[in-house]
Amino acid sequence: MIPTELFHYTSASTALEKILLNQQIKVGLIKCVNDPRESKDWTLLPKFTGVPKGSLFAQQLSINQEFTKIKQAEWKVICFAISNSRYKRHPKSNIDEGFLYGACKSRMWASYGENHKGVCLKFNGRSFDKQIRMHLKGIDKSRKVYCGKVKYADYGDTEDSVSIDYVELLKIGVTNGLRRHLRKYRKQFFLSKSTDWKTESEFRWLVNSENENKEAEFLPIKGIIEEVIIGADFSTANRSILFELCKILDIPFREMIWTNGFPFVSDYTR
């Protein structure tokens, strides 16, 4: 199910000079994410039922080089945080607050929001899903767009995803076979992370294309940003600039407030 609200943490300069000013957001290569589990190489082992004759080591080396190339060049990702499933606004409050809310994640502000000096952009999830599918498939109809919530486990079931029948692979063609394997096990490769990342409550869109494009792409997002939320230590010099830009774009402008160690999102008053 697509979340109603998505939260994208970023630096002040990226939000102001790139995302908001240009009304577009980057869909980046999977190799550029900051989790080594995803960005570093994986090794596919031959299944005992499908070990070919000849030099196994040479075949393994060639197959895994091709696997890494496909994984890093043909898969792109854009990441968001979502509210914890247990989050509910207090019935007597009209303020979004508390550590379970998607814009109140301290670790996200520290890691991605320029250590509380940056910005959190709130998107409409359903509008974003419609836009990314329409725009990216419009460029290349062979593209496949997937989405899903990241699952967190330190010892996941990866046996099937990291083993493959080499004999069958050589029959159907290494490149096509590896592409099928990545699509089949995309959840294990792209929607699984260790529990160390659990507080991110991440939701992702994955874009897969056989037409190799090693550059990041930019998705138009006009009309699907619902709020701009500045961090607790956002620069005073940039406040008025961002405030005026949000007025022009007709996007609500809010800010993070911390009181007695508790976070909430308040309407911004100049």
VMD Tcl script that draws the C-alpha trace (Angstrom):
set ca {
  {0.00 0.00 0.00}
  {1.30 3.46 -0.90}
  {1.72 5.68 2.19}
  {-0.35 8.86 2.20}
  {2.58 10.91 3.51}
  {6.24 10.69 2.48}
  {9.13 12.62 4.04}
  {12.36 13.45 2.22}
  {15.20 14.90 4.32}
  {17.85 16.95 2.56}
  {20.25 19.86 2.95}
  {19.12 23.47 2.81}
  {21.02 24.15 -0.44}
  {19.64 21.06 -2.20}
  {16.07 21.88 -1.13}
  {16.30 25.54 -2.03}
  {18.51 25.60 -5.14}
  {17.60 22.28 -6.76}
  {14.38 20.63 -5.60}
  {12.14 23.64 -4.97}
  {13.59 26.10 -7.44}
  {13.66 23.56 -10.28}
  {10.60 21.60 -9.10}
  {12.35 18.26 -9.57}
  {13.93 15.56 -7.44}
  {16.80 13.17 -8.13}
  {16.35 9.45 -8.76}
  {19.85 8.17 -8.03}
  {21.88 5.10 -8.88}
  {21.72 2.27 -6.36}
  {25.51 2.27 -6.11}
  {25.40 5.79 -4.64}
  {23.35 4.95 -1.53}
  {25.20 5.05 1.78}
  {24.51 1.48 2.94}
  {27.38 -0.84 1.88}
  {24.96 -3.76 1.87}
  {23.47 -2.27 -1.28}
  {26.30 -0.29 -2.85}
  {29.03 -2.95 -2.64}
  {29.40 -6.10 -4.72}
  {27.39 -9.28 -4.17}
  {28.59 -12.73 -5.22}
  {26.25 -15.27 -6.81}
  {27.18 -18.83 -5.95}
  {26.36 -21.79 -8.22}
  {23.63 -24.11 -7.00}
  {24.81 -27.67 -6.47}
  {22.25 -28.81 -9.05}
  {23.55 -26.41 -11.66}
  {27.36 -26.50 -11.61}
  {28.79 -26.38 -15.15}
  {31.75 -28.28 -16.48}
  {35.02 -26.52 -17.10}
  {36.67 -23.70 -15.22}
  {34.17 -22.79 -12.50}
  {36.36 -20.03 -11.08}
  {36.62 -18.21 -14.42}
  {32.86 -18.49 -14.96}
  {32.12 -17.25 -11.45}
  {34.37 -14.25 -11.94}
  {32.77 -13.33 -15.28}
  {29.20 -13.87 -14.04}
  {29.69 -11.82 -10.90}
  {31.32 -8.95 -12.79}
  {28.28 -8.85 -15.08}
  {25.93 -9.11 -12.08}
  {27.57 -6.11 -10.38}
  {27.47 -4.10 -13.62}
  {23.74 -4.74 -14.13}
  {22.87 -4.06 -10.49}
  {24.74 -0.77 -10.37}
  {23.95 0.58 -13.84}
  {20.36 -0.52 -14.44}
  {18.74 0.09 -11.03}
  {17.91 3.47 -9.55}
  {16.23 4.46 -6.32}
  {14.57 7.33 -4.50}
  {14.10 7.09 -0.74}
  {11.62 8.53 1.75}
  {10.83 8.17 5.42}
  {7.30 7.43 6.60}
  {5.60 7.74 9.96}
  {5.75 4.76 12.27}
  {2.69 2.53 11.85}
  {1.78 3.26 15.49}
  {1.66 7.03 14.94}
  {-1.66 8.74 15.53}
  {-2.27 12.42 16.02}
  {-3.65 13.18 19.46}
  {-7.43 13.72 19.11}
  {-7.22 17.02 20.99}
  {-4.31 18.38 18.95}
  {-3.97 19.81 15.46}
  {-0.16 19.62 15.61}
  {1.97 16.82 14.21}
  {4.26 15.75 17.01}
  {6.24 12.99 18.66}
  {9.07 10.69 17.66}
  {6.79 8.39 15.63}
  {5.85 11.13 13.15}
  {7.72 11.07 9.83}
  {9.16 14.58 10.10}
  {10.31 14.21 13.70}
  {13.08 11.64 13.25}
  {16.20 12.93 15.02}
  {18.54 10.47 13.30}
  {17.20 11.44 9.89}
  {17.69 15.13 10.63}
  {21.24 14.43 11.78}
  {22.20 12.12 8.89}
  {20.34 13.61 5.92}
  {18.94 16.95 7.10}
  {22.30 18.66 7.50}
  {22.40 18.04 11.25}
  {19.09 19.88 11.84}
  {20.14 22.79 9.58}
  {18.37 21.31 6.54}
  {14.87 20.69 5.29}
  {12.27 17.91 5.32}
  {9.90 17.86 2.34}
  {6.52 16.24 2.82}
  {5.07 14.63 -0.31}
  {1.70 13.16 -1.17}
  {2.48 9.45 -1.63}
  {-0.23 8.56 -4.13}
  {0.51 11.61 -6.29}
  {4.21 10.77 -6.25}
  {3.56 7.17 -7.29}
  {1.41 8.31 -10.21}
  {3.99 10.88 -11.29}
  {7.04 8.60 -11.24}
  {5.28 5.85 -13.18}
  {3.85 8.21 -15.78}
  {7.03 10.22 -16.29}
  {9.72 7.53 -16.29}
  {7.74 5.02 -18.32}
  {6.93 7.81 -20.74}
  {10.64 8.20 -21.43}
  {11.21 4.45 -21.91}
  {8.29 1.99 -22.04}
  {10.57 -0.95 -21.18}
  {11.17 0.50 -17.73}
  {9.78 -1.17 -14.67}
  {8.87 0.82 -11.55}
  {8.53 -0.93 -8.20}
  {7.93 0.40 -4.71}
  {7.79 -0.95 -1.19}
  {8.59 -0.53 2.46}
  {12.08 -1.51 3.53}
  {12.25 -4.49 5.90}
  {14.89 -4.64 8.61}
  {16.64 -7.82 9.74}
  {20.24 -8.63 10.60}
  {20.13 -12.18 9.29}
  {17.60 -12.32 6.50}
  {16.87 -15.29 4.26}
  {19.23 -14.61 1.35}
  {20.04 -18.19 0.34}
  {17.88 -18.20 -2.81}
  {18.88 -14.69 -3.83}
  {22.65 -15.35 -3.71}
  {22.61 -18.73 -5.47}
  {21.80 -19.45 -9.11}
  {21.79 -22.39 -11.51}
  {24.84 -21.70 -13.67}
  {23.88 -24.33 -16.26}
  {20.44 -22.78 -16.79}
  {21.96 -19.29 -16.74}
  {24.37 -20.15 -19.56}
  {21.51 -21.64 -21.58}
  {19.30 -18.56 -21.52}
  {22.14 -16.05 -21.65}
  {24.06 -14.57 -18.74}
  {22.86 -10.97 -19.05}
  {19.15 -11.77 -19.42}
  {19.34 -14.43 -16.73}
  {20.93 -12.06 -14.24}
  {18.37 -9.38 -15.03}
  {15.57 -11.83 -14.29}
  {17.29 -12.87 -11.06}
  {17.54 -9.26 -9.83}
  {13.88 -8.59 -10.60}
  {12.75 -11.80 -8.92}
  {14.73 -11.12 -5.74}
  {14.51 -7.32 -5.76}
  {13.12 -7.27 -2.21}
  {16.20 -9.08 -0.88}
  {18.62 -6.87 -2.82}
  {16.94 -3.47 -2.64}
  {14.25 -3.52 0.09}
  {16.14 -5.18 2.94}
  {18.46 -3.51 5.45}
  {19.96 -4.30 8.83}
  {18.12 -3.34 12.02}
  {20.64 -0.55 12.57}
  {18.62 1.47 10.01}
  {15.21 0.59 11.44}
  {14.41 4.04 12.83}
  {14.38 5.42 9.28}
  {11.07 3.66 8.49}
  {12.02 3.85 4.83}
  {9.79 3.56 1.78}
  {11.34 3.39 -1.70}
  {10.68 3.50 -5.40}
  {12.94 1.41 -7.61}
  {13.39 2.10 -11.31}
  {14.79 -0.63 -13.54}
  {15.78 -0.19 -17.17}
  {17.72 -2.47 -19.51}
  {18.85 0.59 -21.43}
  {21.95 1.34 -19.42}
  {22.09 4.92 -18.14}
  {24.81 5.57 -15.61}
  {23.57 9.03 -14.68}
  {21.03 10.07 -12.09}
  {17.70 11.33 -13.42}
  {15.41 14.11 -12.31}
  {11.69 13.69 -11.79}
  {9.29 16.68 -12.13}
  {7.38 17.12 -8.88}
  {5.24 20.21 -9.39}
  {2.12 20.09 -7.23}
  {3.00 17.05 -5.11}
  {5.00 18.66 -2.29}
  {2.54 19.25 0.54}
  {4.82 20.99 3.06}
  {8.31 22.36 3.51}
  {9.59 21.81 7.07}
  {12.81 23.48 8.19}
  {15.11 22.00 10.83}
  {15.47 23.32 14.35}
  {18.82 24.97 13.48}
  {17.92 26.22 10.01}
  {19.91 29.29 8.95}
  {18.29 32.62 9.82}
  {19.66 34.09 6.57}
  {17.84 31.50 4.44}
  {14.50 31.62 6.25}
  {13.08 34.63 4.46}
  {14.32 33.38 1.06}
  {12.70 29.99 1.54}
  {9.55 31.53 2.98}
  {9.08 33.76 -0.08}
  {9.76 30.85 -2.45}
  {7.14 28.74 -0.70}
  {4.64 31.59 -1.04}
  {5.27 31.72 -4.77}
  {4.94 27.92 -5.05}
  {1.89 27.91 -2.73}
  {3.45 25.33 -0.40}
  {2.88 25.53 3.39}
  {6.04 26.44 5.30}
  {6.58 24.92 8.75}
  {9.40 24.37 11.23}
  {10.66 21.84 13.74}
  {10.35 22.90 17.36}
  {11.89 21.09 20.34}
  {10.47 21.72 23.80}
  {11.73 19.81 26.85}
  {13.26 17.20 24.56}
  {10.01 16.62 22.65}
  {9.62 17.38 18.92}
  {6.67 18.86 17.08}
  {6.05 20.61 13.75}
  {4.69 24.13 14.01}
  {3.33 26.55 11.42}
  {6.04 29.04 10.61}
  {5.48 32.64 11.67}
  {7.96 35.27 10.56}
}
mol new
graphics top color blue
foreach p $ca { graphics top sphere $p radius 0.5 }
foreach p [lrange $ca 0 end-1] q [lrange $ca 1 end] { graphics top cylinder $p $q radius 0.2 }
display resetview
